[in-house]
């Protein structure tokens, strides 16, 4: 994966240039060198390097100026600054200016390998995130519905088939699966797309209020009705009315709803003559209506009128392969609004998200990503940015799937967590862990992190 990566080294000292070239070339990278910042800019335009290692103090244009130019001309290139110990403050300033990391002179060979590999892995994650963003625009996205699992592809096919017809549709799915999004997609791809789309939650209002919301009322129909009001079915004329949680509406409203479907007319509360309406009804429920019909709690004739076409949305736990695309969709939605944009999710965080069962489905996942974007100090979401409940449940799921974690795995995860929390500063990480920097490097090599 990383062997074909392109690394450029910039230094006015020939010995340093040769040393860094030898170290990086042995790692299998394609290496180019330049002895000045000006030469590096011309070479970078042709080579498009993934990573540039540049000395800070050079005649003419220095490393910070080169960093600024590269960020403008080739923003995807990551820059690592090389500095003597006495220039540490300048290196920190470089990090603030957008450098990925810095290397201190005299160099430690293992540290060079580690920092370059980490930069390239970071670049790989960013590329994967970009690929996911591009996928969101392909055939596996229906407006705001995201997913490429077999269950979601079946949903897309059903949407395409029923959109052009004018039949009543029943959408079934757990809370948070996106039933209203499916209804909006049907409307958007139907001949009624230029007409209104109105939505009402059948389980959120008392019977009297829901009746007034659906059918409207005349002035004086009840206390507080100081003026006539159009109902949502009337407002949806020549468009679509989406009735969510249809299983929760009362028998009286079920009867009136049946009349709308059969007769294509409504009567306002307190009104006399019926009014014709041209509206397509899409209903949704998180319950199975058949047991309610058998128990006499839902009208059988209304059930068959609603159930002309049924679309079943699978819960998120049954389509975990859709989680990465959904996550990237929500990162794209919320991450760009930050002063320092959040552009993606680390592989470790994605693993946690993929192991969680998501009882609240896509809605819960969206809220978790929105929260992580707000709280993370990084440009990529890390495991510690996720709610503790998600981390614990995902960890428990991993334990059940593969047994208890080994001490090596616990140590590896803890080291990674400390490093990520301190911008992968090896010195600070070693200090917090209470070990020597060389011991930390040895452990990183042991765990395949260096």
Secondary structure, 3 states (H helix, E strand, C coil): CCCCCEEEEECCCHHHHHHHHHHHHHCCCEEEEECCHHHHHHHHHHHCCCEEEEECCCCCCCHHHHHHHHHHHCCCCEEEEEEEHHHHHHHHHHHHCCCCEEEEECCCHHHHHHHHHHHHHHHHHHHHHHHHHHHCCCCCEECCEECCCHHHHHHHHHHHHHHCCCCCEEEECCCCCCHHHHHHHHHHCCCCCCCCEEEEECCCCCHHHHHHHHHEECCCCCCCCCCCEECHHHHCCCEEEEEECHHHCCHHHHHHHHHHHHHCEECCECCCCCEECCEEEEEEECCCHHHHHHCCCCCHHHHHHHCCEEEECCCHHHCHHHHHHHHHHHHHHHHCCCCCCCCEECHHHHHHHHHCCCCCHHHHHHHHHHHHHHHCCCCEECHHHCCHHHHHHHHHHHHHHHCCCCHHHHHHHHHHHHHHHCCCCHHHHHHHHCCCHHHHHHHHHHCCCC
